[in-house]
């Protein structure tokens, strides 16, 4: 089975990464001389799972992208860009959505996630990575962690989603994406009892999945991935320095 993928590349380079590159878009920030997004596209093209690659970005990116990639113009928000990609594909099969800022992603990590998803039934699949796995692979890196009953985790930058979920839950998706770096605010969406459990570090993965199903009518699955590469995004200079170091060793 092959799936289509939407690469979200609409972020302007107007934050902390301006310190390392003065290009207009984050996706085009060079890492060892190569635009960050092209590391992601290279992995996607190397995977037997991937069919069409849709990049939601800007016309100026076209000259930097592989000719086989379909480029769509970005909207105003991450949720808008997701919908732009979904509308273009216009089918009912699950779609892989990935951000353009995880250049250390590799084929093994991607295919492990997709294999795990294929063995489960759900509307949306989201990878989470343990702090132990992350710190063993990338010691000293700063990530946003959340405490659950099963352990301490950080979220991935990939999601496998059914198009019907985007159509039915657009407002919720927009809100979740805006809060993606704020676990405490995300838990507030679930209700007071869940806030207490989260504070006590006694909230389980299965409880979250059941609550999401009750509130939004969708079956969400958290997939524990052993690969930090699937969630190590580049959003500050120290992340960029890590990527330069790691990827230079792979070239």
PATORPA-125308 format. One line per field, with one value per residue: x, y, z of N, C-alpha, C, O in turn; residue in three letters. Coordinates in steps of 0.02 Angstrom, whole numbers, plus 50000, padded with zeros to 5 digits. Atoms other than C-alpha are relative to their C-alpha. Layout:
// PATORPA-125308
n.c1 c(X; ...)
n.c2 c(Y; ...)
n.c3 c(Z; ...)
ca.c1 c(X; ...)
ca.c2 c(Y; ...)
ca.c3 c(Z; ...)
c.c1 c(X; ...)
c.c2 c(Y; ...)
c.c3 c(Z; ...)
o.c1 c(X; ...)
o.c2 c(Y; ...)
o.c3 c(Z; ...)
aa c(Ala; ...)
// end
This chain:
// PATORPA-125308
n.c1 c(50042; 49965; 50041; 49978; 49974; 50003; 49945; 50019; 49940; 50024; 49974; 49952; 49941; 50004; 49988; 49931; 49956; 49970; 49930; 49957; 50010; 50043; 50048; 50067; 50042; 49964; 49987; 49941; 49939; 49951; 49964; 49942; 50008; 50059; 50062; 50025; 50056; 49978; 49984; 50064; 50024; 49957; 50024; 50066; 49989; 49964; 50043; 50046; 50068; 50023; 50022; 49991; 49975; 50029; 49971; 50040; 49950; 50003; 49974; 49928; 49966; 50002; 49934; 49961; 50032; 49997; 50052; 50057; 50041; 50055; 49996; 50061; 49986; 50022; 50050; 49984; 49984; 49985; 50063; 50017; 49955; 50021; 50061; 49981; 49973; 50054; 50046; 49968; 49998; 50070; 50018; 50021; 49948; 49957; 49947; 49945; 49985; 49934; 49972; 49939; 49944; 49970; 49951; 49965; 50043; 49972; 50049; 50015; 50047; 50064; 50034; 50021; 50063; 50054; 50014; 50039; 50067; 50035; 50023; 50052; 50058; 50010; 50010; 49941; 49944; 49950; 49945; 49970; 49934; 49982; 49943; 49940; 49978; 49976; 49937; 49948; 49979; 49978; 49990; 49997; 50047; 50059; 50063; 50059; 50021; 50061; 49999; 50059; 49995; 49953; 49933; 49990; 49997; 50005; 50039; 49967; 50018; 50031; 50065; 50037; 50068; 50052; 50025; 50064; 49986; 49986; 50063; 50047; 49971; 49951; 49990; 49961; 49931; 49968; 49985; 49948; 49937; 49976; 49978; 49960; 49941; 50024; 50038; 50048; 50059; 50033; 50037; 50060; 50053; 50031; 50045; 49971; 49974; 49938; 49950; 49976; 49960; 49938; 49959; 49977; 49960; 50035; 50043; 49973; 50010; 50066; 50051; 50000; 50030; 50072; 50029; 50001; 50055; 50064; 50010; 49997; 50027; 49948; 49957; 49930; 49954; 49931; 49953; 49935; 49945; 49934; 49956; 50005; 49994; 50066; 50027; 49949; 50007; 49950; 50035; 49956; 49931; 49969; 50025; 49966; 49932; 50004; 50012; 49938; 49952; 50024; 50006; 49933; 49972; 50034; 49983)
n.c2 c(49940; 49936; 49944; 49933; 49963; 49926; 49969; 49932; 49959; 49931; 49956; 49947; 49998; 49937; 50014; 50006; 50028; 49945; 49995; 50046; 49992; 49943; 50016; 49980; 50055; 50048; 50062; 49991; 49988; 50051; 50040; 50024; 49978; 50030; 49978; 50046; 50039; 50052; 50061; 50034; 50027; 50056; 50058; 50019; 50031; 50063; 50048; 50039; 49985; 49934; 49990; 49930; 49953; 49934; 49950; 49938; 49949; 49938; 50008; 49989; 50062; 50049; 50014; 50039; 50064; 50053; 49989; 50045; 49974; 49955; 49942; 49961; 49939; 50003; 49954; 49957; 50037; 50071; 50035; 49983; 50035; 50069; 50006; 49989; 50063; 50050; 49984; 50017; 50073; 50017; 50071; 50018; 50041; 49965; 49959; 49984; 49928; 49994; 49933; 49997; 49981; 50057; 50026; 50060; 50058; 50050; 50046; 50050; 49971; 49989; 50063; 50031; 49969; 50020; 50071; 50004; 49975; 50048; 50056; 49974; 49968; 49933; 49944; 49958; 50031; 49949; 50031; 49970; 50028; 49993; 49956; 50042; 50012; 49937; 49978; 50048; 49986; 49931; 49975; 49928; 49961; 49975; 50018; 49991; 50066; 50005; 50058; 50043; 50058; 50047; 49973; 49931; 50003; 49942; 50017; 50003; 49950; 50039; 50027; 50035; 49975; 50009; 49935; 49984; 49969; 49929; 49967; 49999; 49972; 49949; 49951; 50032; 50009; 49934; 49983; 50046; 49981; 49938; 50015; 50062; 49995; 49985; 50058; 49982; 49971; 50054; 50041; 49963; 50015; 50063; 49992; 49988; 50062; 50018; 49953; 50026; 50060; 49978; 49970; 50055; 50045; 50064; 50003; 50053; 49993; 50027; 49952; 49945; 50025; 50008; 49933; 49971; 50033; 49976; 49929; 49981; 50053; 50030; 50048; 49979; 50050; 49979; 50053; 49990; 50013; 50001; 49960; 49928; 49964; 49984; 49943; 49950; 49945; 49947; 49936; 49953; 50009; 50060; 50056; 49996; 50022; 50072; 50029; 49993; 50049; 50068; 50014; 49999; 50067; 50048; 49987)
n.c3 c(50000; 50000; 49978; 50019; 49943; 50002; 49963; 49980; 50008; 50005; 49947; 50017; 49956; 49964; 49929; 49975; 50051; 50038; 49977; 50037; 50072; 50015; 50053; 49983; 49976; 49959; 50037; 50043; 49960; 50018; 49951; 50040; 50069; 50032; 49968; 49950; 50026; 50047; 49961; 49988; 50065; 50018; 49962; 50027; 50065; 49991; 49965; 50041; 49979; 50021; 50069; 50019; 49950; 50008; 49957; 49993; 49985; 50038; 50067; 50002; 49981; 50055; 50028; 49952; 49988; 50050; 50051; 49991; 49944; 50018; 49956; 49993; 49963; 49931; 49975; 49943; 49939; 50009; 50015; 50069; 50045; 50000; 50040; 50070; 50024; 50000; 50055; 50064; 50008; 50015; 49993; 49933; 49968; 49952; 50028; 49954; 49996; 49970; 50004; 50040; 49957; 49964; 50048; 49976; 50014; 50046; 50028; 49949; 49952; 50034; 50017; 49937; 49980; 50046; 49988; 49938; 50015; 50043; 49958; 49955; 50031; 49973; 50046; 49999; 49963; 49982; 49964; 49941; 49989; 49929; 49985; 49998; 50069; 50028; 49969; 50018; 50069; 50006; 49932; 49989; 50040; 49964; 50032; 49958; 49975; 49959; 49955; 50001; 49955; 50029; 50004; 50021; 50072; 50043; 50058; 50065; 50051; 50054; 49982; 50052; 49987; 50050; 50023; 49970; 49936; 50013; 50018; 49943; 49939; 50020; 49947; 49947; 50025; 49999; 49930; 49976; 50032; 49969; 49931; 50003; 49957; 49933; 49976; 49947; 50033; 50037; 49953; 49981; 50048; 49982; 49943; 49934; 49970; 50034; 49976; 49936; 50012; 50031; 49946; 49957; 50043; 49998; 50060; 50044; 50072; 50019; 49977; 50049; 50062; 49989; 49993; 50067; 50036; 49972; 50015; 50070; 50043; 50042; 49965; 50002; 49973; 49986; 50019; 49969; 50047; 49969; 50042; 49988; 50063; 50026; 49963; 49984; 50048; 49997; 49988; 49967; 50023; 49974; 50040; 50065; 49989; 49993; 50066; 50039; 49975; 50013; 50072; 50030; 49988; 50043; 50071)
ca.c1 c(50000; 50060; 49998; 50006; 50098; 50072; 50229; 50186; 50312; 50221; 50321; 50407; 50582; 50535; 50585; 50744; 50810; 50846; 51007; 51071; 50999; 50920; 50813; 50628; 50558; 50608; 50595; 50737; 50858; 51018; 51091; 51265; 51219; 51057; 50881; 50806; 50650; 50751; 50813; 50631; 50585; 50735; 50673; 50496; 50558; 50662; 50516; 50416; 50263; 50252; 50157; 50130; 50222; 50125; 50218; 50111; 50228; 50268; 50303; 50480; 50521; 50492; 50671; 50736; 50619; 50628; 50530; 50418; 50350; 50181; 50191; 50034; 50028; 50012; 49869; 49864; 49888; 49947; 49766; 49733; 49884; 49828; 49657; 49736; 49831; 49680; 49568; 49695; 49710; 49520; 49511; 49456; 49615; 49728; 49857; 50028; 50057; 50233; 50320; 50467; 50577; 50629; 50784; 50854; 50707; 50762; 50674; 50685; 50594; 50460; 50424; 50421; 50284; 50183; 50201; 50138; 49990; 49947; 49922; 49791; 49619; 49596; 49553; 49711; 49881; 50009; 50183; 50250; 50430; 50494; 50613; 50734; 50740; 50761; 50899; 50992; 50998; 51017; 51089; 51059; 50925; 50778; 50606; 50430; 50388; 50226; 50204; 50081; 50048; 50155; 50304; 50372; 50349; 50370; 50265; 50314; 50302; 50210; 50028; 49928; 49752; 49591; 49528; 49355; 49432; 49495; 49325; 49228; 49349; 49434; 49405; 49472; 49624; 49662; 49655; 49762; 49894; 49903; 49931; 50049; 50195; 50088; 50037; 49952; 49834; 49799; 49745; 49622; 49525; 49485; 49398; 49427; 49448; 49583; 49673; 49683; 49746; 49876; 49936; 49950; 50042; 49911; 49830; 49849; 49861; 49703; 49605; 49656; 49608; 49437; 49405; 49450; 49329; 49191; 49218; 49253; 49186; 49353; 49467; 49638; 49785; 49948; 50090; 50245; 50395; 50572; 50641; 50673; 50710; 50523; 50499; 50660; 50612; 50720; 50649; 50798; 50986; 51038; 50925; 51003; 51178; 51128; 51062; 51220; 51325; 51218; 51188; 51370; 51415; 51291; 51349)
ca.c2 c(50000; 50176; 50338; 50520; 50644; 50829; 50925; 51083; 51216; 51380; 51449; 51616; 51635; 51772; 51692; 51636; 51547; 51717; 51707; 51565; 51611; 51764; 51670; 51710; 51537; 51413; 51266; 51340; 51368; 51280; 51139; 51097; 51194; 51100; 51170; 51091; 51033; 50932; 50814; 50774; 50753; 50640; 50523; 50524; 50482; 50340; 50257; 50118; 50180; 50350; 50393; 50577; 50715; 50877; 51028; 51171; 51319; 51464; 51484; 51543; 51368; 51283; 51300; 51215; 51065; 50899; 50911; 50766; 50865; 50952; 51129; 51217; 51394; 51409; 51492; 51589; 51450; 51271; 51212; 51307; 51226; 51054; 51083; 51150; 50987; 50878; 50970; 50948; 50761; 50743; 50562; 50468; 50371; 50412; 50545; 50569; 50747; 50801; 50965; 51024; 51058; 50881; 50856; 50717; 50605; 50441; 50306; 50182; 50299; 50344; 50166; 50103; 50229; 50185; 49999; 50021; 50123; 49989; 49863; 49972; 50043; 50230; 50397; 50486; 50422; 50528; 50474; 50508; 50479; 50446; 50569; 50425; 50384; 50567; 50602; 50442; 50492; 50680; 50718; 50894; 50942; 51045; 50974; 51003; 50854; 50798; 50675; 50531; 50375; 50274; 50392; 50558; 50595; 50724; 50734; 50695; 50805; 50677; 50625; 50499; 50565; 50526; 50671; 50658; 50707; 50871; 50910; 50868; 50938; 51085; 51208; 51084; 51044; 51229; 51252; 51098; 51153; 51325; 51244; 51105; 51171; 51193; 51024; 51106; 51205; 51050; 50951; 51090; 51044; 50876; 50942; 50975; 50794; 50769; 50925; 50851; 50685; 50775; 50876; 50715; 50632; 50496; 50527; 50376; 50366; 50260; 50389; 50526; 50421; 50381; 50563; 50621; 50493; 50554; 50739; 50738; 50573; 50517; 50373; 50445; 50330; 50378; 50277; 50260; 50275; 50227; 50352; 50532; 50581; 50586; 50727; 50827; 50988; 51139; 51295; 51377; 51399; 51255; 51137; 51197; 51169; 50992; 50956; 51024; 50910; 50753; 50769; 50811; 50641; 50555; 50636)
ca.c3 c(50000; 49958; 50031; 49980; 50089; 50125; 50176; 50273; 50221; 50250; 50397; 50370; 50440; 50561; 50726; 50812; 50658; 50579; 50681; 50571; 50400; 50320; 50192; 50188; 50227; 50361; 50241; 50137; 50281; 50227; 50329; 50265; 50108; 50072; 50102; 50257; 50165; 50041; 50177; 50215; 50031; 50003; 50141; 50071; 49896; 49966; 50056; 49975; 50069; 49985; 49826; 49784; 49878; 49899; 49968; 50034; 50027; 49911; 49724; 49762; 49826; 49659; 49596; 49753; 49748; 49658; 49493; 49546; 49695; 49678; 49749; 49814; 49880; 50069; 50163; 50325; 50452; 50477; 50477; 50315; 50235; 50289; 50211; 50051; 50033; 50078; 49954; 49815; 49844; 49849; 49907; 50062; 50101; 50247; 50210; 50291; 50350; 50393; 50432; 50328; 50481; 50532; 50423; 50533; 50489; 50409; 50310; 50454; 50574; 50447; 50394; 50573; 50612; 50457; 50491; 50669; 50604; 50475; 50615; 50702; 50664; 50682; 50604; 50656; 50715; 50806; 50860; 51034; 51087; 51263; 51344; 51372; 51185; 51140; 51266; 51224; 51040; 51058; 51231; 51293; 51167; 51229; 51189; 51254; 51365; 51447; 51591; 51569; 51671; 51550; 51555; 51494; 51310; 51173; 51017; 50838; 50683; 50578; 50578; 50479; 50457; 50368; 50259; 50338; 50505; 50431; 50359; 50518; 50646; 50560; 50703; 50831; 50723; 50705; 50893; 50929; 50803; 50882; 51053; 50995; 51099; 51255; 51330; 51479; 51364; 51260; 51412; 51456; 51299; 51379; 51536; 51721; 51778; 51649; 51707; 51882; 51818; 51712; 51863; 51963; 51817; 51818; 51648; 51533; 51344; 51333; 51436; 51315; 51165; 51239; 51284; 51109; 51038; 51154; 51121; 50936; 50871; 50800; 50845; 50883; 50915; 51002; 50927; 51035; 50920; 50970; 50843; 50905; 50725; 50692; 50816; 50820; 50733; 50699; 50781; 50865; 50832; 50945; 50846; 50684; 50754; 50804; 50630; 50549; 50658; 50638; 50451; 50412; 50485; 50370; 50208)
c.c1 c(50044; 49952; 50030; 50022; 49995; 50057; 49981; 50063; 49983; 50028; 50049; 50058; 50002; 50009; 50074; 50048; 50029; 50074; 50047; 49993; 49952; 49951; 49929; 49959; 50042; 50018; 50063; 50063; 50050; 50030; 50055; 49989; 49939; 49937; 49971; 49945; 50023; 50025; 49937; 49975; 50042; 49979; 49934; 50008; 50034; 49956; 49952; 49927; 49970; 49984; 50014; 50024; 49973; 50033; 49954; 50047; 49990; 50032; 50076; 50040; 50010; 50069; 50043; 49974; 50010; 49942; 49938; 49952; 49946; 49999; 49934; 50014; 49967; 49946; 50025; 50024; 50018; 49937; 49977; 50042; 49984; 49939; 50014; 50026; 49947; 49953; 50030; 49999; 49930; 49987; 49987; 50052; 50039; 50057; 50053; 50012; 50064; 50024; 50067; 50062; 50027; 50052; 50037; 49957; 50036; 49946; 49979; 49947; 49931; 49963; 49981; 49934; 49943; 49983; 49958; 49928; 49960; 49972; 49943; 49943; 49990; 49990; 50062; 50053; 50054; 50056; 50021; 50065; 50019; 50059; 50064; 50027; 50030; 50068; 50057; 50028; 50029; 50008; 50002; 49951; 49939; 49937; 49943; 49974; 49935; 50002; 49934; 50013; 50054; 50072; 50000; 50013; 50005; 49963; 50041; 49976; 49971; 49932; 49970; 49927; 49953; 49972; 49934; 50008; 50012; 49936; 49954; 50026; 50049; 50014; 50042; 50072; 50038; 50021; 50057; 50067; 50028; 50028; 50051; 50062; 49982; 49957; 49947; 49935; 49963; 49957; 49936; 49942; 49961; 49952; 50036; 50031; 50066; 50057; 50030; 50044; 50068; 50047; 50030; 50043; 49970; 49952; 50031; 49985; 49930; 49944; 49995; 49965; 49924; 49965; 49995; 49943; 49933; 49986; 49992; 49976; 50051; 50043; 50073; 50044; 50069; 50046; 50068; 50054; 50067; 50049; 49991; 50002; 49932; 49969; 50050; 49998; 50051; 49963; 50042; 50073; 50033; 49976; 50035; 50072; 50003; 49991; 50062; 50050; 49980; 50001; 50067; 50034; 49969; 50019; 50064)
c.c2 c(50063; 50055; 50066; 50038; 50075; 50026; 50072; 50043; 50074; 50048; 50051; 49998; 50067; 49991; 49994; 49973; 50054; 50008; 49957; 50007; 50058; 49987; 50012; 49945; 49949; 49937; 50004; 50015; 49945; 49964; 49964; 50015; 49975; 50024; 49947; 49954; 49942; 49937; 49959; 49968; 49940; 49936; 49975; 49964; 49932; 49946; 49965; 50014; 50061; 50003; 50073; 50043; 50069; 50047; 50061; 50054; 50062; 49990; 50006; 49937; 49952; 49981; 49957; 49929; 49951; 50010; 49957; 50024; 50047; 50057; 50039; 50061; 49998; 50052; 50038; 49962; 49928; 49961; 50015; 49960; 49926; 49991; 50011; 49935; 49946; 50013; 49983; 49925; 49972; 49925; 49985; 49957; 50041; 50035; 50011; 50075; 50008; 50072; 49999; 50012; 49942; 49966; 49937; 49937; 49951; 49951; 49949; 50026; 50009; 49935; 49960; 50029; 49976; 49926; 49991; 50023; 49949; 49941; 50020; 50030; 50069; 50052; 50044; 49968; 50052; 49967; 50040; 49963; 50011; 50046; 49960; 49988; 50063; 50019; 49952; 50014; 50069; 50031; 50076; 50041; 50020; 49983; 50016; 49932; 50004; 49934; 49963; 49941; 49952; 50026; 50072; 50000; 50070; 49979; 50000; 50056; 49968; 49979; 49965; 50012; 49984; 50067; 50020; 50034; 50075; 50037; 50008; 50039; 50056; 50050; 49971; 49991; 50065; 50019; 49957; 50019; 50064; 49989; 49943; 50002; 50012; 49943; 50017; 50028; 49946; 49958; 50036; 49987; 49938; 50005; 50000; 49937; 49979; 50047; 49974; 49939; 50018; 50030; 49946; 49949; 49930; 49992; 49950; 50015; 49977; 50047; 50059; 49979; 49994; 50067; 50035; 49970; 50026; 50072; 50015; 49947; 49970; 49953; 50021; 49949; 50032; 49941; 50015; 49979; 49999; 50047; 50075; 50041; 50023; 50060; 50054; 50055; 50054; 50066; 50050; 49984; 49936; 49937; 49998; 49975; 49924; 49967; 50004; 49946; 49929; 49984; 50003; 49932; 49947; 50008; 49963)
c.c3 c(50000; 50021; 49974; 50062; 49987; 50044; 50014; 50001; 49996; 50051; 49973; 50050; 50036; 50076; 50016; 49947; 49953; 50019; 49959; 49924; 49988; 49943; 50025; 50034; 50038; 49961; 49957; 50038; 49984; 50060; 49960; 49926; 49963; 50035; 50046; 49973; 49956; 50035; 50011; 49935; 49978; 50036; 49972; 49934; 50005; 50032; 49952; 50017; 49965; 49926; 49981; 50059; 49984; 50050; 50000; 50025; 49957; 49931; 49996; 50018; 49941; 49974; 50045; 50009; 49944; 49951; 50010; 50054; 49973; 50051; 49999; 50043; 50069; 50016; 50060; 50062; 49984; 49981; 49929; 49951; 49997; 49956; 49926; 49969; 49994; 49942; 49932; 49987; 49986; 49999; 50074; 50037; 50051; 49964; 50054; 49997; 50040; 49994; 49963; 50043; 50042; 49954; 50022; 49995; 49954; 49980; 50053; 50049; 49969; 49989; 50062; 50023; 49956; 50008; 50063; 49988; 49960; 50039; 50047; 49960; 50032; 49947; 49996; 50045; 50011; 50040; 50062; 50015; 50073; 50008; 50000; 49930; 49971; 50029; 49987; 49930; 49993; 50070; 50002; 49959; 50042; 49960; 50048; 50021; 50038; 50037; 49995; 50046; 49975; 49997; 49979; 49925; 49969; 49937; 49936; 49954; 49938; 50026; 49940; 50013; 49943; 49979; 50032; 50068; 49991; 49985; 50061; 50060; 49986; 50057; 50057; 49979; 50002; 50071; 50027; 49970; 50031; 50070; 50003; 50043; 50073; 50027; 50052; 49969; 49962; 50046; 50022; 49953; 50021; 50059; 50067; 50030; 49969; 50019; 50066; 49991; 49970; 50052; 50044; 49962; 49999; 49940; 49950; 49927; 49981; 50023; 49952; 49936; 50006; 50005; 49933; 49959; 50023; 49979; 49926; 49951; 49953; 50042; 49989; 50035; 50011; 49987; 50031; 49951; 50036; 49964; 50014; 49936; 49973; 50035; 50016; 49947; 50013; 50009; 50039; 49980; 50025; 49963; 49933; 50006; 50008; 49932; 49955; 50019; 49981; 49926; 49965; 50008; 49955; 49927; 49979)
o.c1 c(50093; 49892; 50089; 50001; 50007; 50060; 49971; 50107; 50014; 50008; 50096; 50049; 50043; 49991; 50115; 50109; 50072; 50113; 50107; 50036; 49904; 49923; 49917; 49916; 50098; 50072; 50093; 50116; 50034; 50047; 50041; 50006; 49930; 49933; 49967; 49945; 49989; 50024; 49937; 49954; 50015; 49977; 49925; 49975; 50029; 49977; 49922; 49883; 49909; 50022; 50072; 50004; 49989; 50031; 49939; 50065; 49935; 50077; 50109; 50100; 50050; 50082; 50092; 50008; 50021; 49886; 49884; 49896; 49959; 49992; 49911; 50056; 49910; 49940; 50085; 50056; 50009; 49939; 49953; 50016; 49988; 49936; 49983; 50007; 49944; 49933; 49995; 49983; 49922; 49956; 49996; 50039; 50042; 50083; 50037; 50018; 50073; 50009; 50100; 50118; 50051; 50042; 50068; 49978; 50072; 49892; 49920; 49900; 49880; 49903; 49932; 49889; 49889; 49924; 49910; 49881; 49900; 49927; 49920; 49950; 49986; 50001; 50076; 50037; 50074; 50043; 50021; 50070; 50008; 50102; 50116; 50087; 50082; 50113; 50115; 50088; 50081; 49966; 50033; 49948; 49918; 49931; 49955; 49950; 49918; 50024; 49881; 50068; 50089; 50118; 49948; 50057; 49989; 49962; 50093; 49931; 49976; 49923; 49977; 49902; 49972; 49958; 49921; 49966; 49988; 49926; 49924; 49987; 50099; 50072; 50086; 50118; 50096; 50075; 50102; 50118; 50089; 50068; 50065; 50089; 50025; 49895; 49893; 49881; 49901; 49901; 49886; 49884; 49904; 49909; 50094; 50086; 50110; 50115; 50090; 50097; 50119; 50107; 50088; 50068; 50006; 49908; 50090; 49940; 49896; 49893; 49940; 49924; 49888; 49909; 49945; 49908; 49887; 49930; 49952; 49971; 50033; 50050; 50102; 50026; 50097; 50037; 50100; 50059; 50078; 50109; 49941; 49979; 49928; 49916; 50034; 50032; 50084; 49935; 50016; 50086; 50070; 50013; 50054; 50096; 50049; 50025; 50078; 50082; 50021; 50025; 50076; 50076; 49998; 50013; 50085)
o.c2 c(50067; 50051; 50071; 50023; 50098; 50011; 50112; 50033; 50112; 50106; 50034; 49979; 50110; 50034; 50029; 49984; 50039; 50035; 49970; 49985; 50067; 50034; 50014; 49959; 49932; 49910; 49953; 50026; 49886; 49995; 49922; 49974; 49991; 50021; 49888; 49894; 49891; 49883; 49898; 49910; 49893; 49882; 49915; 49914; 49891; 49888; 49997; 49996; 50068; 49979; 50091; 50032; 50098; 50035; 50089; 50056; 50090; 49949; 49974; 49934; 49906; 49923; 49928; 49887; 49970; 50026; 49975; 49999; 50087; 50045; 50059; 50058; 49978; 50103; 50052; 49992; 49905; 49918; 49970; 49934; 49895; 49944; 49979; 49917; 49910; 49966; 49960; 49904; 49927; 49900; 50028; 49938; 50102; 50010; 50023; 50104; 49978; 50105; 49947; 50017; 49952; 49909; 49903; 49883; 49972; 49949; 49931; 49990; 49994; 49930; 49923; 49992; 49959; 49907; 49952; 49993; 49941; 49906; 49979; 50045; 50074; 50039; 50073; 49944; 50088; 49934; 50101; 49903; 50065; 50053; 49984; 49994; 50061; 50039; 49971; 50006; 50079; 50070; 50109; 50101; 49983; 50002; 50025; 49893; 50057; 49883; 49992; 49931; 49922; 49987; 50106; 49965; 50120; 49920; 50032; 50094; 49994; 49966; 49988; 49996; 49986; 50109; 50079; 50073; 50116; 50093; 50061; 50066; 50063; 50066; 50005; 50003; 50067; 50045; 49982; 50019; 50070; 50028; 49917; 49949; 50027; 49948; 49989; 50011; 49948; 49939; 50003; 49994; 49929; 49962; 49980; 49939; 49952; 50027; 49975; 49934; 49988; 50016; 49951; 49901; 49880; 49949; 49957; 50054; 50011; 50053; 50083; 50016; 50012; 50076; 50068; 50006; 50037; 50089; 50057; 49959; 49944; 49962; 50010; 49923; 50061; 49887; 50064; 49921; 50040; 50048; 50104; 50098; 50072; 50084; 50101; 50050; 50057; 50093; 50103; 49930; 49904; 49890; 49944; 49939; 49891; 49918; 49957; 49915; 49890; 49931; 49970; 49913; 49894; 49962; 49968)
o.c3 c(50037; 50009; 49961; 50118; 49931; 50104; 49968; 50043; 49959; 50053; 49937; 50108; 50021; 50115; 49986; 49952; 49912; 49981; 49957; 49887; 50026; 49916; 50086; 50076; 50019; 49971; 49941; 50008; 49990; 50111; 49917; 49883; 49905; 50097; 50027; 49988; 49952; 50005; 50006; 49936; 49950; 50006; 49963; 49921; 49960; 50037; 49909; 49979; 49962; 49884; 49969; 50116; 49932; 50110; 49948; 50083; 49956; 49924; 49954; 50005; 49945; 49961; 50022; 50040; 49886; 49972; 49986; 50060; 49928; 50111; 49945; 50088; 50077; 49983; 50066; 50105; 49927; 49937; 49894; 49901; 49944; 49916; 49883; 49914; 49944; 49907; 49887; 49932; 49945; 49952; 50117; 50094; 50046; 49914; 50112; 49943; 50093; 49944; 49960; 50017; 50098; 49933; 49981; 50014; 49909; 50009; 50057; 50066; 50000; 50003; 50061; 50045; 49982; 50002; 50063; 50013; 49972; 50015; 50086; 49900; 50093; 49887; 49944; 50100; 49965; 50090; 50062; 50003; 50100; 49964; 49979; 49919; 49938; 49992; 49986; 49918; 49960; 50092; 49961; 49968; 50087; 49902; 50108; 49979; 50065; 50011; 50007; 50071; 50015; 49984; 49979; 49901; 50001; 49920; 49932; 49971; 49883; 50085; 49883; 50067; 49885; 50023; 50043; 50089; 50031; 50009; 50070; 50099; 50022; 50070; 50084; 50018; 50022; 50081; 50061; 50006; 50039; 50095; 50057; 50061; 50114; 50025; 50051; 49992; 49959; 50029; 50037; 49973; 50000; 50068; 50072; 50056; 50003; 50019; 50076; 50022; 49987; 50052; 50065; 49990; 49999; 49941; 49932; 49910; 49942; 49988; 49937; 49909; 49961; 49981; 49918; 49923; 49983; 49962; 49907; 49891; 49900; 50103; 49936; 50088; 49965; 50015; 50013; 49932; 50081; 49981; 49991; 49934; 49935; 50015; 50053; 49895; 50065; 49962; 50058; 49955; 49988; 49955; 49908; 49963; 49983; 49917; 49920; 49976; 49955; 49906; 49913; 49967; 49945; 49887; 49922)
aa c(Unk; Unk; Unk; Unk; Unk; Unk; Unk; Unk; Unk; Unk; Unk; Unk; Unk; Unk; Unk; Unk; Unk; Unk; Unk; Unk; Unk; Unk; Unk; Unk; Unk; Unk; Unk; Unk; Unk; Unk; Unk; Unk; Unk; Unk; Unk; Unk; Unk; Unk; Unk; Unk; Unk; Unk; Unk; Unk; Unk; Unk; Unk; Unk; Unk; Unk; Unk; Unk; Unk; Unk; Unk; Unk; Unk; Unk; Unk; Unk; Unk; Unk; Unk; Unk; Unk; Unk; Unk; Unk; Unk; Unk; Unk; Unk; Unk; Unk; Unk; Unk; Unk; Unk; Unk; Unk; Unk; Unk; Unk; Unk; Unk; Unk; Unk; Unk; Unk; Unk; Unk; Unk; Unk; Unk; Unk; Unk; Unk; Unk; Unk; Unk; Unk; Unk; Unk; Unk; Unk; Unk; Unk; Unk; Unk; Unk; Unk; Unk; Unk; Unk; Unk; Unk; Unk; Unk; Unk; Unk; Unk; Unk; Unk; Unk; Unk; Unk; Unk; Unk; Unk; Unk; Unk; Unk; Unk; Unk; Unk; Unk; Unk; Unk; Unk; Unk; Unk; Unk; Unk; Unk; Unk; Unk; Unk; Unk; Unk; Unk; Unk; Unk; Unk; Unk; Unk; Unk; Unk; Unk; Unk; Unk; Unk; Unk; Unk; Unk; Unk; Unk; Unk; Unk; Unk; Unk; Unk; Unk; Unk; Unk; Unk; Unk; Unk; Unk; Unk; Unk; Unk; Unk; Unk; Unk; Unk; Unk; Unk; Unk; Unk; Unk; Unk; Unk; Unk; Unk; Unk; Unk; Unk; Unk; Unk; Unk; Unk; Unk; Unk; Unk; Unk; Unk; Unk; Unk; Unk; Unk; Unk; Unk; Unk; Unk; Unk; Unk; Unk; Unk; Unk; Unk; Unk; Unk; Unk; Unk; Unk; Unk; Unk; Unk; Unk; Unk; Unk; Unk; Unk; Unk; Unk; Unk; Unk; Unk; Unk; Unk; Unk; Unk; Unk; Unk; Unk; Unk; Unk; Unk; Unk; Unk; Unk)
// end
